[in-house]
Amino acid sequence: MTAIRLLLVDDDPLVRAGLALMLGGADDVEIVGEAADGDEVGPLVDRTRPDVVLMDIRMPVVDGLTATERLRARADAPQVVVLTTFHADEQVLRALRAGAAGFVLKDTPPAEILDAVRRVAAGDPVLSPAVTRRLMERAAGAGPDTRRTRARARVDTLNDREREVAVAVGRGLANAEIAAHLFMSVATVKAHVSRVLAKLGLNNRVQIALLTYDAGLLDAFQDDGHDDPSAR
């Protein structure tokens, strides 16, 4: 089994040391580098080719948000998991919109941080759509009317089947669950998800969930227990 190549980014050397100790001890994780600020991330990624970057949001020179935006704009960008001390932080939401695969709190138990790294490396987001929506509702941003109008215009570029798949992704359904719900094969679901990402210029399922929420497509599912996989 190939180890997950992990880059740690935090301006606090004690935090980096703790993360390296906690995560580097796993058989399937290799710490390939450490950075103390966002301006070091690009060159380090070029040298170390990580699969996942664990990124602090608040750093003194170049913050984690800017570093995430720069990384996710690159071809073959590594996955990014944001480290934060707040559940509902405008910067976290902006990082998710920029393409971060999720966020974890700094006081999260080590086993859960390790699980988040593994899940992101496997292509899965590390937060449920329910958490995403709570974050969006509490964080500042564009006015709701403007945001919804823009999101609906983007969603209108999808055909009916792609829109159904996008909504199912936004509800937190896995590919197998979407296949059963929409009566298609898992391979077809994967193909639809790939087309949705390409058409909308997105790069992960978290961004699909954000967009479907912005467009108002999840309103009917907010209170039925279907929007959070942990509720099933």
Backbone bond lengths (Angstrom), bond angles and torsions (degrees), N, CA, C in turn:
res aa  C-N    CA-C-N  psi(-1)  N-CA   C-N-CA  omega(-1)  CA-C   N-CA-C  phi
1 M - - - 1.462 - - 1.525 109.69 -
2 T 1.320 116.57 130.40 1.447 121.35 179.32 1.523 110.02 -77.80
3 A 1.330 116.19 131.70 1.465 120.28 -178.70 1.524 110.90 -70.52
4 I 1.323 116.33 147.75 1.459 122.76 174.67 1.525 108.10 -74.37
5 R 1.302 116.37 123.47 1.454 121.36 -179.45 1.539 108.24 -86.70
6 L 1.332 115.83 119.02 1.462 121.60 -171.04 1.518 111.18 -120.95
7 L 1.342 115.76 131.26 1.463 122.51 175.34 1.521 108.58 -109.29
8 L 1.328 117.37 130.12 1.463 123.02 -179.52 1.520 109.92 -102.52
9 V 1.341 117.12 130.22 1.465 121.59 -179.44 1.521 109.01 -129.84
10 D 1.333 116.60 111.61 1.463 122.17 178.26 1.517 107.97 -162.13
11 D 1.340 116.68 139.30 1.454 118.86 -177.55 1.523 113.11 -78.19
12 D 1.326 117.93 -9.95 1.461 121.74 179.73 1.531 109.11 -95.50
13 P 1.346 118.44 113.67 1.462 119.77 -177.89 1.523 113.43 -62.79
14 L 1.332 117.51 -28.22 1.462 120.02 178.01 1.527 110.80 -69.92
15 V 1.328 116.78 -38.75 1.460 120.69 176.73 1.523 109.97 -63.60
16 R 1.335 116.40 -45.07 1.467 119.54 179.44 1.525 110.79 -62.07
17 A 1.327 115.87 -42.37 1.466 119.30 -179.85 1.518 111.14 -63.54
18 G 1.338 116.12 -41.18 1.452 119.65 178.90 1.518 112.26 -64.89
19 L 1.332 116.22 -43.36 1.457 120.09 178.58 1.521 111.05 -64.17
20 A 1.319 116.39 -42.32 1.467 119.81 179.55 1.525 110.75 -62.09
21 L 1.327 116.30 -40.23 1.466 120.53 179.70 1.525 110.52 -66.69
22 M 1.351 116.39 -43.95 1.456 120.94 -176.62 1.523 112.05 -69.96
23 L 1.327 116.12 -44.90 1.456 120.10 -171.32 1.517 112.84 -91.50
24 G 1.330 116.06 -31.91 1.459 119.85 -178.22 1.516 113.30 -68.80
25 G 1.329 117.05 -16.85 1.455 119.93 179.49 1.514 113.62 -78.81
26 A 1.332 117.72 -11.91 1.457 121.03 178.86 1.526 110.19 -74.05
27 D 1.325 115.91 140.51 1.459 120.53 -177.65 1.518 112.87 -64.64
28 D 1.333 116.49 -26.12 1.461 119.85 -174.57 1.524 113.28 -104.08
29 V 1.338 118.18 15.30 1.465 121.91 178.82 1.521 109.90 -128.32
30 E 1.329 115.97 133.50 1.464 122.11 175.61 1.533 108.70 -121.98
31 I 1.326 116.77 119.31 1.468 120.42 175.58 1.523 107.86 -77.20
32 V 1.333 117.12 111.78 1.457 120.72 -174.08 1.523 112.59 -97.51
33 G 1.345 117.58 -9.06 1.452 119.15 179.97 1.509 111.72 177.89
34 E 1.343 114.71 164.48 1.457 121.73 177.48 1.520 108.60 -136.73
35 A 1.334 116.23 142.60 1.462 121.80 177.64 1.518 108.79 -131.36
36 A 1.338 115.39 144.53 1.456 120.98 -179.18 1.520 112.33 -98.78
37 D 1.339 117.38 -6.91 1.455 119.96 -179.97 1.519 109.46 -158.11
38 G 1.336 115.45 159.02 1.453 120.23 -176.84 1.506 114.39 -62.89
39 D 1.343 117.86 -25.98 1.457 119.44 -179.24 1.525 112.82 -70.74
40 E 1.335 117.37 -14.26 1.462 121.50 179.06 1.525 112.16 -89.65
41 V 1.324 116.96 -11.31 1.460 120.15 -169.65 1.525 112.68 -68.13
42 G 1.325 117.43 -47.53 1.462 120.17 -177.27 1.517 113.55 -55.53
43 P 1.343 117.89 -55.46 1.467 119.44 178.76 1.533 113.14 -60.00
44 L 1.347 116.95 -37.69 1.462 119.73 179.02 1.528 111.37 -66.21
45 V 1.315 117.09 -39.77 1.459 120.18 177.49 1.523 110.36 -62.75
46 D 1.335 116.23 -40.54 1.467 119.73 177.73 1.524 111.44 -60.19
47 R 1.321 116.59 -38.43 1.467 120.38 -175.93 1.524 112.68 -81.96
48 T 1.328 117.14 -37.46 1.464 119.74 -169.63 1.523 114.41 -104.20
49 R 1.333 118.42 -17.72 1.456 123.15 178.75 1.533 112.90 50.12
50 P 1.333 117.68 60.55 1.468 119.63 -179.44 1.527 111.52 -73.20
51 D 1.319 115.36 156.01 1.457 121.25 171.99 1.529 110.72 -84.38
52 V 1.347 115.01 -35.16 1.461 121.79 -176.68 1.516 109.39 -136.28
53 V 1.333 116.49 140.31 1.465 122.44 173.42 1.518 107.76 -115.48
54 L 1.329 116.13 124.55 1.466 121.98 174.71 1.519 105.87 -95.10
55 M 1.339 117.28 109.70 1.464 123.11 -163.46 1.529 112.77 -116.36
56 D 1.319 116.40 119.32 1.466 120.41 171.78 1.527 108.90 -69.87
57 I 1.327 116.45 143.67 1.460 120.44 -179.95 1.526 111.44 -78.76
58 R 1.324 117.06 -48.31 1.463 121.00 -172.17 1.522 110.83 -98.68
59 M 1.344 114.66 110.96 1.460 121.79 176.16 1.515 108.26 -137.95
60 P 1.339 118.76 153.17 1.469 120.37 -165.39 1.523 116.69 -73.78
61 V 1.325 119.55 -31.51 1.466 120.29 -175.36 1.531 110.43 -99.49
62 V 1.309 116.86 -67.83 1.468 122.04 173.93 1.517 107.56 -116.00
63 D 1.333 116.49 116.74 1.463 118.97 -174.93 1.523 111.71 -75.74
64 G 1.331 114.68 170.88 1.452 120.28 -176.85 1.506 113.61 -66.67
65 L 1.326 117.48 -28.59 1.455 120.65 177.64 1.524 110.52 -63.75
66 T 1.317 116.22 -50.60 1.466 120.15 179.75 1.524 110.55 -62.13
67 A 1.329 116.36 -43.22 1.463 120.25 179.56 1.526 110.96 -62.54
68 T 1.325 117.22 -39.05 1.468 120.86 178.56 1.518 110.75 -65.28
69 E 1.329 117.05 -45.17 1.461 120.54 179.13 1.525 111.09 -59.66
70 R 1.325 116.36 -41.87 1.467 120.13 179.52 1.528 110.90 -65.32
71 L 1.329 115.82 -43.75 1.464 119.79 -178.03 1.519 111.52 -64.24
72 R 1.334 115.97 -49.07 1.457 119.45 -173.25 1.523 112.59 -71.54
73 A 1.330 117.43 -12.34 1.463 120.81 175.80 1.523 112.02 -83.26
74 R 1.341 116.13 -9.18 1.458 120.62 -177.91 1.527 111.26 -84.98
75 A 1.331 115.28 154.58 1.456 119.58 171.94 1.523 108.77 -69.19
76 D 1.326 116.38 143.41 1.473 121.90 179.93 1.527 111.70 54.13
77 A 1.318 115.88 42.58 1.464 120.49 -178.69 1.520 110.75 -68.88
78 P 1.338 117.91 144.68 1.465 119.76 173.33 1.520 110.20 -70.52
79 Q 1.318 116.10 160.15 1.458 120.33 173.30 1.529 109.14 -72.46
80 V 1.330 115.89 150.96 1.461 120.97 -178.60 1.523 109.48 -125.35
81 V 1.329 115.75 130.45 1.458 122.28 170.20 1.522 106.89 -114.98
82 V 1.317 116.00 124.98 1.451 121.09 -176.36 1.528 110.75 -86.43
83 L 1.324 116.37 136.09 1.461 123.32 174.21 1.518 108.79 -100.46
84 T 1.316 116.73 129.77 1.460 119.83 -178.30 1.526 110.47 -147.86
85 T 1.319 115.12 164.20 1.464 120.39 175.84 1.521 111.52 -103.11
86 F 1.352 117.48 0.36 1.454 121.40 -175.30 1.521 110.92 -124.82
87 H 1.354 116.51 141.08 1.452 121.08 175.11 1.525 111.23 -71.27
88 A 1.323 116.76 -43.76 1.460 121.45 -175.24 1.517 108.91 -120.18
89 D 1.301 115.66 98.15 1.447 121.84 -173.89 1.527 107.21 -133.29
90 E 1.332 116.32 128.25 1.460 119.60 -179.39 1.517 111.23 -56.07
91 Q 1.331 117.01 -37.40 1.460 119.80 -179.23 1.524 111.54 -66.68
92 V 1.337 117.05 -34.80 1.464 119.60 176.78 1.520 109.96 -63.49
93 L 1.326 115.93 -45.03 1.455 119.96 179.09 1.521 110.85 -60.87
94 R 1.309 117.35 -42.01 1.469 120.51 178.16 1.519 110.82 -64.09
95 A 1.319 117.23 -37.42 1.468 120.21 177.62 1.523 110.58 -64.71
96 L 1.343 117.51 -39.82 1.461 120.78 177.29 1.519 110.34 -64.12
97 R 1.325 117.09 -42.18 1.459 120.38 177.74 1.527 111.00 -63.82
98 A 1.327 116.81 -31.07 1.466 120.91 -179.98 1.524 111.98 -76.93
99 G 1.336 116.84 -12.01 1.457 118.72 176.08 1.507 115.79 122.37
100 A 1.349 118.74 3.31 1.457 119.92 174.12 1.524 108.94 -61.97
101 A 1.334 116.08 143.01 1.464 120.60 -175.83 1.519 112.04 -83.31
102 G 1.325 117.97 -4.68 1.454 120.84 178.70 1.509 110.74 158.46
103 F 1.324 115.62 -173.55 1.458 118.98 177.74 1.519 109.62 -142.87
104 V 1.324 115.05 155.19 1.459 121.68 174.17 1.525 108.01 -132.63
105 L 1.319 115.80 146.13 1.458 120.54 176.58 1.525 109.90 -77.98
106 K 1.315 115.66 150.32 1.457 119.56 -177.78 1.529 112.77 -66.44
107 D 1.324 116.53 -22.48 1.466 118.92 178.33 1.532 112.21 -94.88
108 T 1.345 116.44 14.20 1.460 120.42 176.32 1.530 109.90 -66.02
109 P 1.327 118.52 138.00 1.470 120.66 177.55 1.528 111.52 -55.26
110 P 1.328 117.80 142.99 1.478 121.55 -177.02 1.525 113.80 -51.62
111 A 1.332 117.28 -41.33 1.461 119.76 -178.08 1.525 111.19 -61.81
112 E 1.338 116.98 -34.36 1.460 120.31 -179.40 1.530 111.19 -75.01
113 I 1.328 116.62 -36.00 1.472 118.91 175.26 1.519 109.81 -63.55
114 L 1.330 116.22 -43.11 1.463 120.54 178.17 1.526 110.70 -61.75
115 D 1.319 116.48 -41.72 1.465 120.40 177.84 1.522 110.81 -62.51
116 A 1.344 117.10 -39.25 1.461 120.83 178.58 1.525 110.70 -62.56
117 V 1.322 117.01 -43.19 1.470 121.16 179.05 1.526 109.64 -61.58
118 R 1.319 116.78 -44.79 1.466 120.51 -179.42 1.525 111.44 -63.99
119 R 1.314 116.47 -42.72 1.466 119.81 -178.30 1.521 111.33 -65.94
120 V 1.313 116.34 -43.24 1.465 119.47 179.90 1.529 110.77 -65.08
121 A 1.327 116.60 -40.27 1.462 120.19 177.90 1.524 111.17 -61.65
122 A 1.341 116.33 -28.91 1.466 121.23 178.87 1.523 112.79 -86.40
123 G 1.328 116.61 -1.71 1.459 120.48 177.59 1.507 115.46 95.01
124 D 1.335 117.51 11.96 1.458 120.97 -179.81 1.523 110.60 -103.11
125 P 1.342 117.71 143.65 1.468 119.84 174.67 1.514 110.46 -70.84
126 V 1.338 116.93 160.82 1.461 120.69 -176.84 1.522 111.95 -113.76
127 L 1.314 117.03 23.18 1.454 119.98 171.67 1.516 108.08 -150.25
128 S 1.312 115.70 147.09 1.455 120.35 -177.42 1.525 110.14 -79.48
129 P 1.343 117.54 158.11 1.466 119.81 174.21 1.526 113.00 -56.75
130 A 1.333 117.43 -31.66 1.466 119.56 178.28 1.522 110.90 -62.41
131 V 1.339 116.78 -43.47 1.460 121.09 177.05 1.525 109.65 -64.74
132 T 1.330 116.21 -41.46 1.463 120.20 178.67 1.519 111.07 -57.74
133 R 1.327 116.66 -44.97 1.463 119.72 -178.33 1.521 112.01 -67.00
134 R 1.341 116.56 -40.80 1.470 118.45 177.48 1.523 110.68 -61.42
135 L 1.319 115.45 -39.61 1.459 120.30 178.16 1.524 110.28 -62.44
136 M 1.322 116.94 -45.57 1.460 121.09 -178.73 1.524 111.68 -64.76
137 E 1.316 116.20 -38.87 1.457 119.88 -178.21 1.524 112.17 -67.15
138 R 1.328 116.56 -28.82 1.456 120.64 -175.28 1.522 113.38 -97.49
139 A 1.316 117.31 -17.41 1.462 120.34 -177.00 1.521 110.43 -93.08
140 A 1.326 114.72 153.45 1.465 120.12 178.25 1.513 109.60 -77.19
141 G 1.322 116.20 163.64 1.455 120.16 178.32 1.507 110.11 170.82
142 A 1.327 115.65 -159.72 1.463 120.21 178.75 1.514 109.58 -64.61
143 G 1.330 116.48 153.44 1.452 121.05 178.37 1.515 110.38 -57.21
144 P 1.336 117.74 145.81 1.461 120.33 -175.29 1.513 114.05 -59.66
145 D 1.336 118.23 -37.55 1.464 120.24 -179.04 1.520 110.81 -66.51
146 T 1.329 116.56 -45.50 1.462 120.79 179.30 1.516 110.60 -63.73
147 R 1.313 117.09 -43.98 1.460 121.76 -178.97 1.522 110.59 -62.62
148 R 1.343 116.68 -43.20 1.460 119.97 -178.89 1.520 110.90 -66.60
149 T 1.320 118.17 -41.97 1.468 121.16 179.71 1.515 111.03 -60.31
150 R 1.327 116.34 -45.32 1.464 120.23 -179.62 1.527 111.18 -65.89
151 A 1.326 115.63 -42.19 1.468 119.27 -178.49 1.524 110.86 -65.33
152 R 1.332 117.20 -41.84 1.460 119.88 -179.56 1.518 111.23 -64.55
153 A 1.324 117.08 -36.51 1.459 120.06 178.32 1.530 110.23 -62.92
154 R 1.316 117.07 -37.56 1.467 120.08 178.63 1.523 110.86 -71.47
155 V 1.325 116.82 -42.69 1.462 120.15 -179.13 1.529 110.69 -65.17
156 D 1.326 117.46 -29.79 1.460 121.47 -179.93 1.525 112.36 -64.08
157 T 1.325 117.96 -13.89 1.466 120.45 177.09 1.526 111.49 -78.00
158 L 1.335 117.48 -11.26 1.461 121.60 179.46 1.523 110.66 -86.81
159 N 1.333 116.18 150.34 1.464 118.19 171.02 1.529 109.51 -80.85
160 D 1.325 117.37 175.06 1.460 120.75 -172.53 1.526 112.08 -60.23
161 R 1.329 117.51 -42.73 1.463 120.33 -177.89 1.519 110.79 -67.69
162 E 1.323 116.84 -41.98 1.460 120.17 178.33 1.524 110.65 -62.54
163 R 1.332 116.66 -37.84 1.466 119.66 178.99 1.528 110.83 -66.10
164 E 1.325 116.60 -40.05 1.465 119.71 177.53 1.530 110.94 -61.00
165 V 1.321 115.80 -42.17 1.464 119.73 179.02 1.526 110.32 -66.38
166 A 1.327 117.19 -41.32 1.464 120.73 179.33 1.525 111.03 -60.88
167 V 1.332 116.79 -42.98 1.466 119.91 178.23 1.519 110.72 -64.31
168 A 1.323 117.12 -40.02 1.463 120.58 178.62 1.521 111.20 -63.84
169 V 1.325 116.97 -39.68 1.462 120.53 174.89 1.521 109.64 -61.97
170 G 1.329 116.30 -43.92 1.456 120.50 178.73 1.514 113.18 -61.61
171 R 1.314 116.94 -29.65 1.462 121.42 177.80 1.531 111.89 -77.28
172 G 1.335 117.06 -9.36 1.452 120.14 177.89 1.507 114.64 93.45
173 L 1.334 117.96 13.78 1.457 120.52 -179.46 1.524 110.74 -77.36
174 A 1.318 116.58 139.17 1.459 122.12 173.34 1.523 108.79 -75.21
175 N 1.344 116.44 166.34 1.463 120.19 -176.80 1.527 112.33 -57.35
176 A 1.332 116.82 -41.49 1.467 119.81 -179.74 1.529 110.87 -64.60
177 E 1.332 116.87 -37.41 1.464 120.62 178.96 1.527 110.82 -69.26
178 I 1.334 116.15 -39.17 1.470 119.76 177.17 1.521 109.66 -63.25
179 A 1.332 116.13 -42.28 1.466 120.35 -179.88 1.527 110.81 -59.35
180 A 1.329 116.83 -44.93 1.462 120.49 -179.93 1.528 111.13 -67.01
181 H 1.326 116.56 -40.10 1.460 121.47 -177.04 1.523 111.85 -68.95
182 L 1.332 116.39 -38.04 1.466 120.65 -174.51 1.531 112.68 -104.47
183 F 1.344 116.89 5.49 1.461 122.20 175.67 1.530 112.00 57.87
184 M 1.317 114.86 55.91 1.454 121.45 175.38 1.525 108.50 -142.60
185 S 1.312 116.57 169.22 1.459 120.13 179.53 1.527 109.96 -78.38
186 V 1.333 115.77 159.40 1.462 120.44 176.89 1.526 110.06 -61.94
187 A 1.331 116.67 -38.79 1.469 120.15 179.04 1.529 110.78 -61.16
188 T 1.344 116.54 -38.96 1.464 119.80 178.18 1.520 111.09 -67.41
189 V 1.327 116.28 -39.21 1.468 119.93 176.56 1.522 109.79 -59.33
190 K 1.331 116.51 -47.98 1.466 120.36 -179.74 1.525 110.74 -58.72
191 A 1.331 116.41 -40.43 1.466 119.68 179.11 1.525 111.10 -64.64
192 H 1.332 116.65 -41.59 1.469 120.22 177.98 1.530 110.94 -64.13
193 V 1.341 117.11 -43.48 1.468 119.93 179.02 1.532 109.96 -59.94
194 S 1.325 116.34 -43.14 1.470 119.73 179.42 1.525 111.24 -61.87
195 R 1.343 116.65 -39.91 1.468 119.68 179.08 1.523 111.05 -68.49
196 V 1.335 117.29 -39.17 1.464 120.33 177.51 1.529 110.12 -60.54
197 L 1.318 116.72 -46.41 1.463 120.54 179.33 1.523 110.88 -59.94
198 A 1.340 116.11 -44.58 1.460 120.03 -177.90 1.524 111.28 -67.29
199 K 1.335 117.61 -45.81 1.465 120.79 -178.16 1.519 112.32 -63.08
200 L 1.332 116.67 -38.17 1.461 120.63 -175.05 1.516 113.04 -92.81
201 G 1.337 117.19 -1.99 1.455 120.16 -179.86 1.515 112.78 67.51
202 L 1.338 116.56 34.07 1.462 122.09 -179.45 1.520 109.49 -106.49
203 N 1.338 116.09 165.29 1.464 116.71 -178.89 1.516 115.19 -130.18
204 N 1.339 118.38 6.74 1.462 118.87 171.79 1.528 110.44 -162.00
205 R 1.338 115.21 172.38 1.462 121.04 -174.38 1.525 112.07 -71.53
206 V 1.331 117.75 -26.87 1.464 120.03 176.43 1.524 109.85 -60.55
207 Q 1.328 116.17 -42.66 1.463 119.38 179.85 1.528 111.58 -66.01
208 I 1.338 117.51 -34.14 1.463 119.48 174.16 1.524 109.96 -62.36
209 A 1.334 116.68 -44.47 1.466 120.29 179.34 1.525 111.30 -61.22
210 L 1.329 117.06 -42.60 1.458 121.08 178.18 1.529 110.93 -60.22
211 L 1.325 116.06 -44.94 1.463 119.48 -176.31 1.525 111.20 -68.53
212 T 1.337 117.17 -42.25 1.465 118.39 179.79 1.519 111.17 -66.07
213 Y 1.326 116.83 -33.38 1.467 119.14 174.75 1.531 110.07 -66.85
214 D 1.338 116.89 -47.55 1.461 120.81 179.02 1.527 111.37 -54.70
215 A 1.337 115.77 -39.37 1.460 120.48 -176.22 1.524 112.91 -78.13
216 G 1.326 117.42 -5.41 1.446 120.80 179.34 1.515 114.03 81.18
217 L 1.340 117.35 14.88 1.460 120.58 -176.36 1.516 113.16 -80.38
218 L 1.338 117.84 -13.08 1.460 120.51 -177.72 1.520 112.63 -102.54
219 D 1.321 117.86 0.16 1.466 120.24 -174.38 1.523 112.31 -54.90
220 A 1.325 116.53 -37.23 1.469 119.76 -176.18 1.519 112.53 -72.22
221 F 1.363 116.48 -13.18 1.449 119.15 -174.76 1.520 113.18 -109.39
222 Q 1.316 118.03 3.49 1.455 119.61 -171.72 1.517 113.00 -64.58
223 D 1.313 118.15 -32.11 1.455 119.86 -172.15 1.521 114.25 -117.54
224 D 1.360 117.49 14.78 1.457 117.96 -174.82 1.509 113.65 -102.03
225 G 1.363 116.56 3.17 1.456 119.57 178.21 1.521 113.43 84.51
226 H 1.353 117.65 -0.13 1.459 120.03 -177.77 1.522 113.24 -94.59
227 D 1.330 117.32 -5.08 1.457 118.92 -174.66 1.510 112.06 -91.09
228 D 1.304 119.29 -8.61 1.452 121.60 -177.43 1.516 108.71 -129.17
229 P 1.344 118.28 112.66 1.441 120.37 -178.40 1.521 113.07 -54.20
230 S 1.325 117.84 -30.46 1.455 120.33 -178.55 1.522 111.83 -69.88
231 A 1.350 116.37 -15.39 1.455 119.55 -179.73 1.520 112.02 -83.82
232 R 1.358 116.14 -10.16 1.458 118.72 -177.40 1.514 110.59 -95.04
